[in-house]
Amino acid sequence: MVDPLGSAWSGTLRTILLDRDGVLNEKMPEGRYVTAWPQFRLLPGVPAAIACLNQAGLRVIVVSNQRGISLGLYSAEDVETIHANLQKELAKSGARIDGFYFCPHDKQECDCRKPLPGMFHQAQRDFPDITPATSLMIGDSLSDIEFGRRLGMRTVFIEGDPERRKGGAEKAAKQADASFGSLTKAIESLVASTI
């Protein structure tokens, strides 16, 4: 079987950037948002997949558009509470996220809403050794794939639940370097190609 991520990754990959909703947890129907921890449902295999990345010595960072904050549906503090609870849940499987970054703005209000690069630059301020050449973006929307490609990263598209996909999924799958049904499948392939 051909390795869709390429053996060129061997020894060079340092950072995995993950979208959140639809990659780590169940995506809400389009137009709805995860507003509190009780609505946050981890997808099967996610803790083990992240633990696998941690054990491989890779930094794991979440970059998530959270437009619901600008719409007044929940607060930045609500998002931080969700992420704190996610860390506790992951810790039960020996897994952790190294950094969380989210954009609280509506469209065209900032430089941090994906596909714009602001969250990557925020992460670089906290982790100065992050570079696009040693990073991989994994997401389930066109804006995720465009975010990675604009920065010069390799990208992986997560197909996810067909009924909850955003528009542009087919284009995203074509633009991405690889496409998988779930984060678990992507990480299995990635780790096999880098270790």
C-alpha atoms as an extended CHARMM CRD file, in Angstrom:
* protein
*
       195  EXT
         1         1  MET       CA              0.0000000000        0.0000000000        0.0000000000  PROA      1               0.0000000000
         2         2  VAL       CA              1.2970000000        3.4690000000       -0.8800000000  PROA      2               0.0000000000
         3         3  ASP       CA              1.8260000000        5.6920000000        2.1390000000  PROA      3               0.0000000000
         4         4  PRO       CA             -0.4230000000        8.7300000000        1.4400000000  PROA      4               0.0000000000
         5         5  LEU       CA              1.5660000000       10.9410000000        3.7930000000  PROA      5               0.0000000000
         6         6  GLY       CA              4.9350000000       10.0530000000        2.3130000000  PROA      6               0.0000000000
         7         7  SER       CA              7.9890000000        8.6250000000        4.0060000000  PROA      7               0.0000000000
         8         8  ALA       CA              9.6270000000       12.0470000000        3.6160000000  PROA      8               0.0000000000
         9         9  TRP       CA              8.0700000000       12.8080000000        7.0200000000  PROA      9               0.0000000000
        10        10  SER       CA             10.5460000000       10.5070000000        8.7110000000  PROA      10              0.0000000000
        11        11  GLY       CA             12.4960000000       12.5580000000       11.2220000000  PROA      11              0.0000000000
        12        12  THR       CA             11.0620000000       15.9450000000       10.1920000000  PROA      12              0.0000000000
        13        13  LEU       CA              7.5730000000       16.1330000000       11.6550000000  PROA      13              0.0000000000
        14        14  ARG       CA              7.4040000000       17.9170000000       15.0210000000  PROA      14              0.0000000000
        15        15  THR       CA              3.9210000000       19.4550000000       15.4070000000  PROA      15              0.0000000000
        16        16  ILE       CA              0.3990000000       18.2550000000       14.6550000000  PROA      16              0.0000000000
        17        17  LEU       CA             -2.2860000000       20.9470000000       14.4480000000  PROA      17              0.0000000000
        18        18  LEU       CA             -5.8360000000       19.6660000000       14.8940000000  PROA      18              0.0000000000
        19        19  ASP       CA             -9.1790000000       21.2480000000       14.2770000000  PROA      19              0.0000000000
        20        20  ARG       CA            -11.5670000000       20.4520000000       17.1340000000  PROA      20              0.0000000000
        21        21  ASP       CA            -15.2380000000       19.9570000000       16.1970000000  PROA      21              0.0000000000
        22        22  GLY       CA            -15.5860000000       17.0450000000       13.7900000000  PROA      22              0.0000000000
        23        23  VAL       CA            -12.0170000000       15.8600000000       14.3890000000  PROA      23              0.0000000000
        24        24  LEU       CA            -11.7850000000       15.3710000000       18.1560000000  PROA      24              0.0000000000
        25        25  ASN       CA            -15.4640000000       15.4910000000       19.0340000000  PROA      25              0.0000000000
        26        26  GLU       CA            -18.8160000000       14.9850000000       17.3930000000  PROA      26              0.0000000000
        27        27  LYS       CA            -19.6730000000       17.9150000000       15.1580000000  PROA      27              0.0000000000
        28        28  MET       CA            -23.0120000000       19.5970000000       15.7980000000  PROA      28              0.0000000000
        29        29  PRO       CA            -25.4080000000       20.0070000000       12.8540000000  PROA      29              0.0000000000
        30        30  GLU       CA            -24.4630000000       22.9870000000       10.6670000000  PROA      30              0.0000000000
        31        31  GLY       CA            -25.4100000000       26.2800000000       12.3360000000  PROA      31              0.0000000000
        32        32  ARG       CA            -25.2850000000       24.7970000000       15.8530000000  PROA      32              0.0000000000
        33        33  TYR       CA            -22.3910000000       24.9100000000       18.2910000000  PROA      33              0.0000000000
        34        34  VAL       CA            -20.9410000000       22.9850000000       21.2170000000  PROA      34              0.0000000000
        35        35  THR       CA            -21.6400000000       25.5260000000       23.9510000000  PROA      35              0.0000000000
        36        36  ALA       CA            -20.7890000000       23.5570000000       27.1190000000  PROA      36              0.0000000000
        37        37  TRP       CA            -18.9900000000       20.3990000000       28.2520000000  PROA      37              0.0000000000
        38        38  PRO       CA            -22.1370000000       18.1930000000       28.4650000000  PROA      38              0.0000000000
        39        39  GLN       CA            -22.5280000000       18.6490000000       24.6680000000  PROA      39              0.0000000000
        40        40  PHE       CA            -18.9110000000       17.6850000000       23.9800000000  PROA      40              0.0000000000
        41        41  ARG       CA            -18.7070000000       14.0500000000       22.8390000000  PROA      41              0.0000000000
        42        42  LEU       CA            -15.2590000000       12.6730000000       22.0630000000  PROA      42              0.0000000000
        43        43  LEU       CA            -15.1430000000       10.6000000000       18.8970000000  PROA      43              0.0000000000
        44        44  PRO       CA            -14.1400000000        6.9340000000       19.2500000000  PROA      44              0.0000000000
        45        45  GLY       CA            -10.3960000000        6.3230000000       19.4990000000  PROA      45              0.0000000000
        46        46  VAL       CA             -9.4160000000        9.9860000000       19.9050000000  PROA      46              0.0000000000
        47        47  PRO       CA             -7.7050000000        9.6920000000       23.3240000000  PROA      47              0.0000000000
        48        48  ALA       CA             -5.6360000000        6.7250000000       22.1310000000  PROA      48              0.0000000000
        49        49  ALA       CA             -4.7150000000        8.5320000000       18.8830000000  PROA      49              0.0000000000
        50        50  ILE       CA             -3.5240000000       11.6100000000       20.7830000000  PROA      50              0.0000000000
        51        51  ALA       CA             -1.6200000000        9.4360000000       23.2710000000  PROA      51              0.0000000000
        52        52  CYS       CA              0.0870000000        7.8080000000       20.2780000000  PROA      52              0.0000000000
        53        53  LEU       CA              1.1970000000       11.2430000000       19.0110000000  PROA      53              0.0000000000
        54        54  ASN       CA              2.4340000000       12.1740000000       22.4900000000  PROA      54              0.0000000000
        55        55  GLN       CA              4.4220000000        8.9320000000       22.7590000000  PROA      55              0.0000000000
        56        56  ALA       CA              5.9590000000        9.6010000000       19.3410000000  PROA      56              0.0000000000
        57        57  GLY       CA              7.3120000000       12.8990000000       20.7250000000  PROA      57              0.0000000000
        58        58  LEU       CA              5.0550000000       15.0770000000       18.5770000000  PROA      58              0.0000000000
        59        59  ARG       CA              3.5870000000       18.3460000000       19.8420000000  PROA      59              0.0000000000
        60        60  VAL       CA             -0.2210000000       18.4160000000       19.5770000000  PROA      60              0.0000000000
        61        61  ILE       CA             -2.0180000000       21.7440000000       19.1880000000  PROA      61              0.0000000000
        62        62  VAL       CA             -5.7030000000       22.4950000000       18.6780000000  PROA      62              0.0000000000
        63        63  VAL       CA             -6.6970000000       25.4250000000       16.4230000000  PROA      63              0.0000000000
        64        64  SER       CA            -10.4430000000       26.0440000000       16.3590000000  PROA      64              0.0000000000
        65        65  ASN       CA            -12.7730000000       28.6820000000       14.9470000000  PROA      65              0.0000000000
        66        66  GLN       CA            -15.3340000000       29.4770000000       17.6630000000  PROA      66              0.0000000000
        67        67  ARG       CA            -17.6590000000       31.9220000000       15.9250000000  PROA      67              0.0000000000
        68        68  GLY       CA            -20.4030000000       31.1590000000       18.4640000000  PROA      68              0.0000000000
        69        69  ILE       CA            -18.6010000000       33.4850000000       20.9030000000  PROA      69              0.0000000000
        70        70  SER       CA            -19.0930000000       36.4770000000       18.5860000000  PROA      70              0.0000000000
        71        71  LEU       CA            -22.7230000000       35.4420000000       18.1220000000  PROA      71              0.0000000000
        72        72  GLY       CA            -23.2410000000       35.5710000000       21.8970000000  PROA      72              0.0000000000
        73        73  LEU       CA            -24.0720000000       31.8550000000       22.1980000000  PROA      73              0.0000000000
        74        74  TYR       CA            -21.2900000000       31.1290000000       24.7060000000  PROA      74              0.0000000000
        75        75  SER       CA            -18.1900000000       32.8180000000       26.1020000000  PROA      75              0.0000000000
        76        76  ALA       CA            -14.4280000000       32.4050000000       25.7730000000  PROA      76              0.0000000000
        77        77  GLU       CA            -14.5110000000       31.1450000000       29.3710000000  PROA      77              0.0000000000
        78        78  ASP       CA            -16.9800000000       28.4400000000       28.3120000000  PROA      78              0.0000000000
        79        79  VAL       CA            -14.5320000000       27.3010000000       25.6200000000  PROA      79              0.0000000000
        80        80  GLU       CA            -11.6610000000       27.2800000000       28.1250000000  PROA      80              0.0000000000
        81        81  THR       CA            -13.7860000000       25.1620000000       30.5110000000  PROA      81              0.0000000000
        82        82  ILE       CA            -14.5060000000       22.6840000000       27.7090000000  PROA      82              0.0000000000
        83        83  HSD       CA            -10.7750000000       22.4660000000       26.9540000000  PROA      83              0.0000000000
        84        84  ALA       CA             -9.8680000000       21.9940000000       30.6270000000  PROA      84              0.0000000000
        85        85  ASN       CA            -12.3880000000       19.1530000000       30.8630000000  PROA      85              0.0000000000
        86        86  LEU       CA            -11.0630000000       17.6690000000       27.6210000000  PROA      86              0.0000000000
        87        87  GLN       CA             -7.5460000000       17.6360000000       29.0950000000  PROA      87              0.0000000000
        88        88  LYS       CA             -8.8330000000       15.7670000000       32.1640000000  PROA      88              0.0000000000
        89        89  GLU       CA            -10.6050000000       13.2380000000       29.9550000000  PROA      89              0.0000000000
        90        90  LEU       CA             -7.5120000000       12.7230000000       27.7820000000  PROA      90              0.0000000000
        91        91  ALA       CA             -5.2980000000       12.3150000000       30.8520000000  PROA      91              0.0000000000
        92        92  LYS       CA             -7.2550000000        9.1640000000       31.7340000000  PROA      92              0.0000000000
        93        93  SER       CA             -5.7060000000        7.6110000000       28.6120000000  PROA      93              0.0000000000
        94        94  GLY       CA             -2.2460000000        9.1020000000       29.1690000000  PROA      94              0.0000000000
        95        95  ALA       CA             -2.8540000000       11.7520000000       26.4820000000  PROA      95              0.0000000000
        96        96  ARG       CA             -2.5830000000       15.5310000000       26.4080000000  PROA      96              0.0000000000
        97        97  ILE       CA             -2.9730000000       18.5520000000       24.1430000000  PROA      97              0.0000000000
        98        98  ASP       CA              0.0560000000       20.8690000000       24.3290000000  PROA      98              0.0000000000
        99        99  GLY       CA             -1.7960000000       24.0430000000       23.3820000000  PROA      99              0.0000000000
       100       100  PHE       CA             -5.2880000000       25.3110000000       22.5730000000  PROA      100             0.0000000000
       101       101  TYR       CA             -5.9240000000       28.3090000000       20.3170000000  PROA      101             0.0000000000
       102       102  PHE       CA             -9.3310000000       29.5140000000       19.2210000000  PROA      102             0.0000000000
       103       103  CYS       CA            -10.7290000000       32.3850000000       17.2070000000  PROA      103             0.0000000000
       104       104  PRO       CA            -13.6950000000       34.0780000000       18.9340000000  PROA      104             0.0000000000
       105       105  HSD       CA            -14.4890000000       36.3860000000       15.9980000000  PROA      105             0.0000000000
       106       106  ASP       CA            -17.0670000000       36.4930000000       13.2560000000  PROA      106             0.0000000000
       107       107  LYS       CA            -16.1030000000       36.3940000000        9.5970000000  PROA      107             0.0000000000
       108       108  GLN       CA            -13.8300000000       39.2060000000        8.3500000000  PROA      108             0.0000000000
       109       109  GLU       CA            -13.1690000000       40.6590000000       11.8040000000  PROA      109             0.0000000000
       110       110  CYS       CA             -9.6270000000       39.3970000000       12.4260000000  PROA      110             0.0000000000
       111       111  ASP       CA             -6.5590000000       37.5930000000       11.1240000000  PROA      111             0.0000000000
       112       112  CYS       CA             -7.0710000000       34.5010000000       13.2850000000  PROA      112             0.0000000000
       113       113  ARG       CA            -10.1830000000       32.9240000000       11.7970000000  PROA      113             0.0000000000
       114       114  LYS       CA             -9.0950000000       29.9870000000        9.6550000000  PROA      114             0.0000000000
       115       115  PRO       CA             -8.0890000000       29.9650000000        6.8390000000  PROA      115             0.0000000000
       116       116  LEU       CA             -6.2030000000       33.0950000000        7.9760000000  PROA      116             0.0000000000
       117       117  PRO       CA             -2.8890000000       32.3700000000        9.7730000000  PROA      117             0.0000000000
       118       118  GLY       CA             -3.3470000000       34.1240000000       13.1240000000  PROA      118             0.0000000000
       119       119  MET       CA             -3.6980000000       31.0450000000       15.3230000000  PROA      119             0.0000000000
       120       120  PHE       CA             -0.5320000000       29.5460000000       13.8500000000  PROA      120             0.0000000000
       121       121  HSD       CA              1.3600000000       32.7500000000       14.7320000000  PROA      121             0.0000000000
       122       122  GLN       CA             -0.1140000000       32.6810000000       18.2640000000  PROA      122             0.0000000000
       123       123  ALA       CA              1.1990000000       29.1340000000       18.6410000000  PROA      123             0.0000000000
       124       124  GLN       CA              4.6310000000       30.2140000000       17.3630000000  PROA      124             0.0000000000
       125       125  ARG       CA              4.8210000000       32.8620000000       20.0760000000  PROA      125             0.0000000000
       126       126  ASP       CA              4.3570000000       30.1300000000       22.7050000000  PROA      126             0.0000000000
       127       127  PHE       CA              6.4290000000       27.5080000000       20.8650000000  PROA      127             0.0000000000
       128       128  PRO       CA              9.0700000000       29.4340000000       18.8710000000  PROA      128             0.0000000000
       129       129  ASP       CA             10.4520000000       26.3260000000       17.1750000000  PROA      129             0.0000000000
       130       130  ILE       CA              7.1990000000       25.5930000000       15.3010000000  PROA      130             0.0000000000
       131       131  THR       CA              7.6270000000       25.9040000000       11.5370000000  PROA      131             0.0000000000
       132       132  PRO       CA              5.2540000000       25.1090000000        8.6780000000  PROA      132             0.0000000000
       133       133  ALA       CA              7.8030000000       22.6920000000        7.2120000000  PROA      133             0.0000000000
       134       134  THR       CA              7.7380000000       20.5470000000       10.3550000000  PROA      134             0.0000000000
       135       135  SER       CA              3.9700000000       20.8070000000       10.9620000000  PROA      135             0.0000000000
       136       136  LEU       CA              0.8840000000       18.9760000000        9.7330000000  PROA      136             0.0000000000
       137       137  MET       CA             -2.6900000000       20.3240000000        9.7740000000  PROA      137             0.0000000000
       138       138  ILE       CA             -5.5450000000       17.8430000000       10.2750000000  PROA      138             0.0000000000
       139       139  GLY       CA             -9.0870000000       19.1350000000        9.8020000000  PROA      139             0.0000000000
       140       140  ASP       CA            -12.5480000000       18.3900000000        8.4780000000  PROA      140             0.0000000000
       141       141  SER       CA            -13.3370000000       21.5470000000        6.5030000000  PROA      141             0.0000000000
       142       142  LEU       CA            -12.0720000000       23.5050000000        3.5190000000  PROA      142             0.0000000000
       143       143  SER       CA            -10.9610000000       26.3510000000        5.8170000000  PROA      143             0.0000000000
       144       144  ASP       CA             -8.7390000000       23.9030000000        7.7460000000  PROA      144             0.0000000000
       145       145  ILE       CA             -7.0640000000       22.6240000000        4.5900000000  PROA      145             0.0000000000
       146       146  GLU       CA             -6.6540000000       26.1430000000        3.1500000000  PROA      146             0.0000000000
       147       147  PHE       CA             -5.1710000000       27.2980000000        6.4880000000  PROA      147             0.0000000000
       148       148  GLY       CA             -2.5010000000       24.6160000000        6.2890000000  PROA      148             0.0000000000
       149       149  ARG       CA             -1.7890000000       25.0460000000        2.5890000000  PROA      149             0.0000000000
       150       150  ARG       CA             -1.4650000000       28.8520000000        2.7920000000  PROA      150             0.0000000000
       151       151  LEU       CA              1.1600000000       28.4110000000        5.4970000000  PROA      151             0.0000000000
       152       152  GLY       CA              3.0050000000       25.7520000000        3.5000000000  PROA      152             0.0000000000
       153       153  MET       CA              2.1060000000       22.7740000000        5.7110000000  PROA      153             0.0000000000
       154       154  ARG       CA              1.0700000000       19.3380000000        4.6080000000  PROA      154             0.0000000000
       155       155  THR       CA             -2.6040000000       18.6880000000        5.2720000000  PROA      155             0.0000000000
       156       156  VAL       CA             -4.9440000000       15.8090000000        6.0920000000  PROA      156             0.0000000000
       157       157  PHE       CA             -8.6980000000       15.9310000000        5.5510000000  PROA      157             0.0000000000
       158       158  ILE       CA            -10.9600000000       14.0220000000        7.9470000000  PROA      158             0.0000000000
       159       159  GLU       CA            -14.0980000000       12.9030000000        6.1120000000  PROA      159             0.0000000000
       160       160  GLY       CA            -16.2210000000       12.5320000000        9.2600000000  PROA      160             0.0000000000
       161       161  ASP       CA            -20.0000000000       12.2820000000        9.3390000000  PROA      161             0.0000000000
       162       162  PRO       CA            -21.3150000000       12.9510000000        5.7800000000  PROA      162             0.0000000000
       163       163  GLU       CA            -24.5460000000       14.4250000000        7.2000000000  PROA      163             0.0000000000
       164       164  ARG       CA            -22.6940000000       17.0810000000        9.1940000000  PROA      164             0.0000000000
       165       165  ARG       CA            -20.0350000000       18.1730000000        6.7410000000  PROA      165             0.0000000000
       166       166  LYS       CA            -19.6530000000       21.8030000000        5.7960000000  PROA      166             0.0000000000
       167       167  GLY       CA            -19.8940000000       22.8300000000        2.1710000000  PROA      167             0.0000000000
       168       168  GLY       CA            -16.6210000000       22.4740000000        0.2890000000  PROA      168             0.0000000000
       169       169  ALA       CA            -15.7620000000       19.0340000000        1.6760000000  PROA      169             0.0000000000
       170       170  GLU       CA            -15.0890000000       17.5520000000       -1.7670000000  PROA      170             0.0000000000
       171       171  LYS       CA            -12.7580000000       20.4110000000       -2.6580000000  PROA      171             0.0000000000
       172       172  ALA       CA            -11.0060000000       20.0660000000        0.7130000000  PROA      172             0.0000000000
       173       173  ALA       CA            -10.4650000000       16.3390000000        0.1710000000  PROA      173             0.0000000000
       174       174  LYS       CA             -8.9270000000       17.0300000000       -3.2620000000  PROA      174             0.0000000000
       175       175  GLN       CA             -6.6310000000       19.7900000000       -1.9630000000  PROA      175             0.0000000000
       176       176  ALA       CA             -5.4000000000       17.8330000000        1.0750000000  PROA      176             0.0000000000
       177       177  ASP       CA             -2.2880000000       15.6730000000        0.8820000000  PROA      177             0.0000000000
       178       178  ALA       CA             -4.2720000000       12.7540000000        2.3220000000  PROA      178             0.0000000000
       179       179  SER       CA             -7.8210000000       11.9400000000        3.3910000000  PROA      179             0.0000000000
       180       180  PHE       CA             -9.0750000000        9.5590000000        6.0830000000  PROA      180             0.0000000000
       181       181  GLY       CA            -12.4080000000        8.6070000000        7.6140000000  PROA      181             0.0000000000
       182       182  SER       CA            -11.3260000000        9.5430000000       11.1480000000  PROA      182             0.0000000000
       183       183  LEU       CA             -8.4920000000       10.9690000000       13.2220000000  PROA      183             0.0000000000
       184       184  THR       CA             -7.7120000000        7.4480000000       14.4240000000  PROA      184             0.0000000000
       185       185  LYS       CA             -7.1220000000        6.1920000000       10.8650000000  PROA      185             0.0000000000
       186       186  ALA       CA             -5.0220000000        9.2570000000       10.0320000000  PROA      186             0.0000000000
       187       187  ILE       CA             -2.7970000000        8.8220000000       13.0840000000  PROA      187             0.0000000000
       188       188  GLU       CA             -2.3190000000        5.1010000000       12.4250000000  PROA      188             0.0000000000
       189       189  SER       CA             -1.0090000000        5.9410000000        8.9410000000  PROA      189             0.0000000000
       190       190  LEU       CA              1.0240000000        8.9080000000       10.1380000000  PROA      190             0.0000000000
       191       191  VAL       CA              2.7930000000        7.0560000000       12.9310000000  PROA      191             0.0000000000
       192       192  ALA       CA              3.5230000000        4.1150000000       10.6180000000  PROA      192             0.0000000000
       193       193  SER       CA              5.1980000000        6.5180000000        8.1710000000  PROA      193             0.0000000000
       194       194  THR       CA              7.2600000000        8.4920000000       10.7210000000  PROA      194             0.0000000000
       195       195  ILE       CA              8.5440000000        5.8490000000       13.1310000000  PROA      195             0.0000000000
